[in-house]
């Protein structure tokens, strides 16, 4: 690439956040876009590929697409066909595999009951619940809804492994994401759109970024090309504290270690994911063929081990972390020519569809601002 070549935008990060903005800027606004990523591939944590045995795997753990946003679904549908898929998860509790989120089937199996209506299950929850006046922690949310026994069986151990903190030390939002149901719906999500990219996420990203106005540099840190390749504005999707050289201190993240295995059997478990709240060092085991629909004589699984160190995956939902981020947000807002978007750059635990929506909104904002400036000039 010639050093003299210049770009309208430098996009730092080729995951959902960066790729969506890059595609819109290139295709809709006819901007010249350079996308750089420190990794050797595009797609961010949603990157998938075929392993040595020809099995399609998610390198960084399972990525299940679901959304209630028609705009997000329609947007991504430009770059992929879909395989219908409704995600189901079982939890290993008391020697049984039972549905999570907790539902009527879960309660009947664990307690030897025969509850047959939503009202009966709701009455069961209420008989166990320990309501608090104001739910401020993850423990409050669960104990206040379904009681301490179910909290101990499903949530406390899993949360302590996942976050390295007791639920009593985490904001309410962590466990509020997982409902307790009174019916027998065993789907993990109830969103309007639930599907997987037919040929995988990487193939979708390749089509998204396949535009003559877009160039991609892998294995590249944006700081390594600073001053060498001219650009007008930046879209930054990495950790916001890193961008500002940790001037206020380091924002904490939880990381993950993945142990991938290929097994010489067509199927290993009944559903894609089995959670282990209490009985293992890992939090869950994923079997990818349930997600991909691939037909293969072997199967691939991955174990997830939460870690305190490593690549940043999950912003830690605690008040002091939010307050520290707020300081960086003030800096970001005062930094001209740089737009911060995505989970790491905005320190929020977003799902994939939420990141896509945030990126589409950022593009609308950029385009609106540009159009306003042009109208003033003319």
C-alpha positions in Angstrom: 0.0 0.0 0.0 1.4 3.4 -1.0 2.1 5.7 1.9 0.8 8.6 -0.2 -2.7 7.1 -0.3 -5.2 8.9 2.0 -8.5 7.8 3.4 -11.6 9.6 4.6 -11.9 7.3 7.6 -9.7 5.0 9.5 -11.8 2.3 11.2 -10.0 0.6 14.1 -11.4 -2.9 14.6 -13.0 -5.3 12.1 -15.7 -6.7 14.3 -19.4 -5.8 14.1 -18.9 -2.3 15.3 -16.2 -1.3 12.9 -17.3 -3.4 9.9 -20.9 -2.0 9.9 -19.8 1.6 10.0 -17.1 0.9 7.4 -19.6 -0.7 5.0 -22.1 2.1 5.3 -19.5 4.9 4.9 -18.1 3.1 1.8 -21.3 2.0 0.1 -23.7 4.8 1.0 -21.5 7.8 1.5 -18.8 6.8 -1.1 -16.0 7.4 1.4 -12.6 5.8 1.2 -12.2 3.6 4.3 -9.2 1.8 5.8 -10.0 -0.9 8.3 -7.2 -2.1 10.6 -7.3 -4.9 13.1 -4.6 -6.3 15.4 -5.8 -9.8 14.8 -5.0 -11.9 11.7 -8.7 -12.0 10.7 -11.8 -10.0 10.4 -15.1 -10.5 12.3 -13.8 -9.8 15.8 -15.0 -12.2 18.4 -17.7 -13.5 16.0 -14.9 -15.0 13.8 -15.6 -18.5 12.7 -13.6 -21.0 10.6 -13.2 -24.6 9.7 -10.8 -26.5 11.9 -8.3 -29.1 10.8 -11.1 -31.7 10.7 -13.3 -29.5 8.6 -15.8 -28.6 11.3 -17.0 -25.0 11.4 -16.3 -23.6 14.8 -16.6 -20.2 16.6 -13.0 -19.4 17.7 -14.1 -17.2 20.6 -17.0 -19.2 21.9 -20.6 -19.4 20.7 -22.2 -16.4 19.0 -26.0 -16.8 18.8 -27.8 -14.2 16.7 -31.1 -12.9 17.9 -32.9 -9.5 17.7 -36.2 -7.8 17.9 -35.0 -5.1 15.4 -36.2 -5.5 11.9 -33.7 -2.8 10.8 -30.8 -4.8 12.1 -32.0 -8.1 10.7 -32.8 -6.5 7.3 -29.4 -4.8 7.2 -27.4 -8.0 7.9 -29.6 -9.9 5.4 -27.9 -8.0 2.6 -24.7 -10.0 3.4 -26.0 -13.5 4.4 -28.7 -16.0 4.0 -30.0 -17.4 7.3 -30.4 -20.8 8.9 -33.4 -20.8 11.3 -32.2 -21.6 14.8 -33.7 -21.3 18.2 -31.1 -21.5 21.0 -31.7 -23.9 23.9 -29.5 -24.3 27.0 -29.4 -27.0 29.7 -27.9 -26.5 33.1 -26.2 -29.3 35.0 -27.9 -29.1 38.5 -28.4 -31.7 41.1 -27.3 -34.5 38.8 -29.8 -33.5 36.1 -29.8 -31.5 32.9 -32.7 -29.0 33.1 -33.7 -26.0 31.0 -32.2 -22.5 31.7 -33.8 -19.9 31.8 -35.7 -21.6 34.7 -39.2 -22.6 33.6 -42.0 -24.9 34.6 -40.1 -28.0 33.3 -37.1 -27.0 35.4 -39.2 -26.6 38.6 -41.1 -29.8 38.2 -37.9 -31.8 37.6 -35.9 -30.3 40.5 -38.6 -30.5 43.1 -40.6 -33.5 42.0 -43.7 -31.4 41.3 -46.4 -31.6 38.7 -47.2 -27.9 38.3 -49.4 -27.5 35.2 -50.2 -23.8 34.8 -48.4 -20.4 34.8 -50.3 -19.4 37.9 -49.1 -22.5 39.9 -45.5 -21.8 38.9 -45.8 -18.1 39.8 -47.2 -19.1 43.2 -44.2 -21.4 43.7 -41.8 -18.5 42.9 -43.6 -16.2 45.3 -43.6 -18.8 48.0 -39.8 -18.9 47.7 -39.0 -15.3 47.0 -37.3 -13.0 49.5 -38.3 -9.5 48.1 -36.1 -6.5 48.9 -37.2 -2.9 48.9 -34.8 -1.9 46.2 -32.9 -4.4 44.0 -29.4 -3.0 43.5 -27.3 -6.2 43.1 -27.6 -9.3 41.0 -28.3 -11.3 44.2 -31.2 -9.0 45.0 -32.8 -9.6 41.6 -32.7 -13.4 41.7 -33.5 -13.9 45.4 -36.3 -11.4 45.2 -37.8 -13.2 42.2 -37.3 -16.9 42.8 -35.7 -17.4 46.2 -32.4 -18.4 47.6 -32.4 -22.1 46.7 -32.7 -21.5 43.0 -30.3 -18.6 43.3 -27.7 -21.0 44.8 -28.4 -23.8 42.3 -28.3 -21.7 39.1 -26.8 -18.3 39.6 -24.3 -17.8 42.4 -21.7 -20.4 41.3 -22.0 -19.5 37.7 -21.7 -15.8 38.3 -18.7 -16.2 40.7 -16.9 -18.2 38.0 -17.9 -15.8 35.2 -17.1 -12.5 36.9 -14.8 -13.5 39.7 -17.2 -11.7 42.0 -20.1 -12.7 44.1 -23.5 -11.6 42.7 -23.9 -9.4 45.8 -21.0 -7.4 44.4 -22.4 -6.9 40.9 -25.0 -4.6 39.5 -28.5 -5.8 39.1 -28.3 -5.9 35.3 -26.2 -9.0 35.2 -28.8 -11.5 36.3 -31.7 -9.4 35.2 -30.8 -10.5 31.7 -32.0 -14.0 32.5 -35.7 -14.4 33.2 -37.6 -16.9 35.3 -40.5 -18.3 33.2 -43.8 -19.8 34.3 -44.5 -21.6 31.0 -42.6 -24.5 29.3 -40.9 -22.4 26.7 -37.3 -23.7 26.8 -35.8 -21.3 24.2 -33.0 -19.2 25.6 -34.2 -16.2 23.7 -37.7 -15.1 22.7 -36.7 -12.5 20.1 -38.7 -12.0 16.9 -35.7 -12.9 14.7 -33.6 -15.9 15.6 -31.2 -17.4 13.1 -27.6 -18.1 12.2 -25.7 -16.9 9.2 -26.0 -19.8 6.7 -22.4 -20.0 5.8 -21.0 -18.6 9.0 -20.1 -15.1 10.4 -16.8 -14.7 8.6 -18.4 -15.2 5.2 -20.9 -12.5 6.2 -18.2 -10.1 7.2 -16.3 -10.8 4.0 -19.3 -9.8 1.9 -19.9 -6.8 4.2 -16.3 -5.5 3.6 -16.1 -6.4 0.0 -16.2 -2.9 -1.5 -13.8 -1.1 -3.7 -13.7 1.8 -1.3 -12.6 -0.4 1.6 -9.1 -1.6 2.3 -8.2 -3.9 5.2 -4.9 -4.3 7.1 -4.8 -7.3 9.4 -2.1 -7.8 12.1 -2.0 -4.0 12.4 -2.2 -1.7 15.4 -3.6 1.7 14.5 -0.7 3.3 16.3 1.8 1.6 14.0 0.5 3.5 11.0 -0.2 6.8 12.7 1.5 9.5 10.7 2.2 7.1 7.8 -1.2 6.9 6.2 -3.3 10.0 6.1 -7.0 10.0 7.1 -9.5 12.6 8.0 -11.5 10.9 10.9 -11.3 7.8 13.0 -13.9 5.2 14.1 -12.5 3.5 17.2 -13.9 0.2 18.5 -11.2 -0.9 20.9 -11.0 -0.3 24.7 -11.6 3.4 25.4 -9.1 3.5 28.2 -6.4 2.1 26.0 -7.1 4.9 23.4 -6.3 7.5 26.1 -3.2 5.6 27.4 -5.0 4.6 30.6 -4.6 8.2 31.9 -7.3 7.8 34.5 -6.4 4.1 35.3 -7.4 0.8 33.7 -11.0 -0.2 33.1 -11.4 -3.8 34.2 -12.6 -6.5 32.0 -13.2 -10.3 32.3 -11.5 -12.5 29.8 -12.0 -16.1 28.6 -9.8 -19.0 27.8 -11.2 -21.5 25.2 -10.3 -25.2 25.1 -11.4 -26.6 21.7 -11.7 -30.3 21.1 -12.8 -32.5 18.2 -14.6 -35.7 19.2 -14.8 -38.8 17.1 -18.6 -39.0 17.4 -21.4 -37.4 15.4 -23.0 -35.8 18.5 -21.8 -35.0 22.0 -24.8 -33.4 23.8 -28.5 -32.8 23.3 -28.3 -29.1 22.8 -25.7 -26.5 21.7 -24.8 -25.3 25.2 -24.7 -27.0 28.7 -24.0 -24.7 31.6 -22.1 -25.9 34.7 -23.0 -23.5 37.5 -21.5 -25.5 40.3 -19.6 -28.6 39.4 -16.7 -27.7 37.0 -14.0 -25.1 36.6 -15.5 -24.1 33.2 -18.8 -22.3 32.9 -20.2 -24.0 29.8 -19.6 -26.5 27.0 -20.7 -25.7 23.4 -21.2 -28.1 20.6 -21.0 -26.2 17.3 -22.9 -28.5 15.0 -26.2 -27.6 16.8 -25.5 -23.9 15.8 -24.2 -24.5 12.3 -26.4 -27.4 11.1 -23.2 -29.0 9.7 -23.4 -32.7 8.8 -20.1 -34.4 9.7 -19.0 -37.7 11.2 -17.1 -35.9 14.0 -18.1 -33.0 16.3 -16.4 -30.0 17.8 -16.9 -28.7 21.3 -15.3 -25.9 23.3 -15.0 -25.4 27.1 -15.0 -21.8 28.5 -12.8 -20.9 31.4 -13.3 -17.3 32.7 -10.1 -15.5 33.4 -9.0 -12.2 35.0 -6.3 -11.6 32.4 -6.3 -11.8 28.7 -8.2 -10.3 25.8 -11.0 -7.9 27.0 -14.4 -9.6 26.6 -16.8 -8.4 29.3 -16.9 -4.9 30.8 -17.4 -5.5 34.6 -20.8 -4.1 35.7 -20.0 -2.4 38.9 -20.7 1.2 39.9 -17.0 2.1 40.3 -16.3 0.8 36.8 -19.2 2.9 35.4 -17.9 6.0 37.1 -14.4 5.5 35.7 -15.8 5.0 32.2 -17.8 8.2 32.6 -14.4 10.1 33.0 -13.2 8.6 29.8 -16.5 9.3 28.1 -15.9 13.0 28.8 -12.5 12.8 27.1 -14.0 11.0 24.1 -16.7 13.6 23.7 -14.0 16.3 23.7 -11.8 14.5 21.1 -12.6 15.9 17.6 -12.5 13.6 14.6 -12.8 10.4 16.6 -16.0 8.4 17.0 -16.2 5.7 19.7 -18.5 2.7 19.0 -19.0 -0.9 20.2 -18.8 -2.9 23.4 -15.2 -2.0 24.3 -15.3 1.7 23.2 -18.5 2.4 25.1 -17.8 0.0 28.0 -21.2 -1.7 27.7 -22.2 -5.4 27.6 -23.9 -5.3 24.3 -25.3 -8.2 22.3 -24.3 -8.4 18.6 -27.5 -6.9 17.4 -27.2 -4.0 19.8 -23.7 -3.3 18.4 -25.0 -3.3 14.9 -27.8 -0.9 15.9 -25.3 1.4 17.6 -23.1 1.4 14.5 -26.0 2.1 12.2 -27.0 5.0 14.5 -23.5 6.4 14.5 -23.5 6.3 10.7 -26.8 8.1 10.6 -25.3 10.7 12.9 -22.2 11.1 10.8 -24.1 11.4 7.6 -26.6 13.9 9.2 -23.8 16.1 10.4 -22.0 16.0 7.0 -25.2 16.8 5.2 -25.9 19.7 7.5 -22.4 21.2 7.0 -22.7 20.8 3.2 -26.1 22.6 3.2 -24.6 25.5 5.1 -21.7 25.8 2.6 -24.0 25.7 -0.4 
